[in-house]
Amino acid sequence: MNYQKLEEITKGKTLPLTAENEDGERVIIEKCLNGALEYYQLSTFQSNAWVRINRYYEDGSIDETYER
């Protein structure tokens, strides 16, 4: 997954968008703005009660954090 792929998937759709991944986990897709920096954020509600948060930036960088 990358910024461009998320742009294709969400084109013409209203965000935030909910989906289900291949593991049956609920995913929320959002487009966020931090100053002049725009990115997509995917929040995955995992079966272990953690939320994995992936951020995809236009320059190709990605970060991942977890919350409980």
MORABEL-V822418 format. One record per backbone hydrogen bond with DSSP energy under -0.5 kcal/mol. CO is the residue of the C=O (numbers start at 1). NH is the residue of the N-H. E is the energy in kcal/mol with one decimal. If there is no record, write none. Layout:
CO&NH&E ; CO&NH&E
This chain:
2&6&-2.4 ; 3&7&-2.2 ; 4&8&-2.0 ; 5&9&-2.5 ; 6&10&-2.2 ; 7&11&-0.8 ; 8&11&-0.5 ; 10&13&-2.5 ; 17&29&-3.3 ; 19&27&-2.8 ; 21&24&-2.0 ; 25&21&-2.4 ; 26&45&-2.8 ; 27&19&-2.4 ; 28&30&-0.5 ; 28&43&-2.4 ; 29&16&-0.6 ; 29&17&-2.2 ; 30&32&-0.5 ; 30&41&-2.9 ; 32&39&-2.2 ; 33&35&-0.5 ; 34&37&-1.9 ; 36&38&-0.6 ; 37&34&-3.2 ; 38&58&-0.8 ; 39&32&-3.4 ; 40&56&-2.8 ; 41&30&-2.5 ; 41&43&-0.5 ; 42&44&-0.6 ; 42&54&-2.6 ; 43&28&-2.2 ; 43&45&-0.6 ; 44&46&-1.1 ; 44&52&-2.4 ; 45&26&-0.6 ; 46&49&-1.6 ; 50&46&-2.3 ; 50&52&-0.6 ; 51&53&-0.5 ; 51&67&-2.1 ; 52&44&-3.0 ; 52&54&-0.6 ; 53&65&-2.3 ; 54&42&-3.0 ; 55&57&-0.5 ; 55&63&-1.8 ; 56&40&-2.4 ; 57&60&-2.0 ; 61&57&-2.7 ; 63&55&-2.6 ; 65&53&-3.2 ; 67&51&-3.0
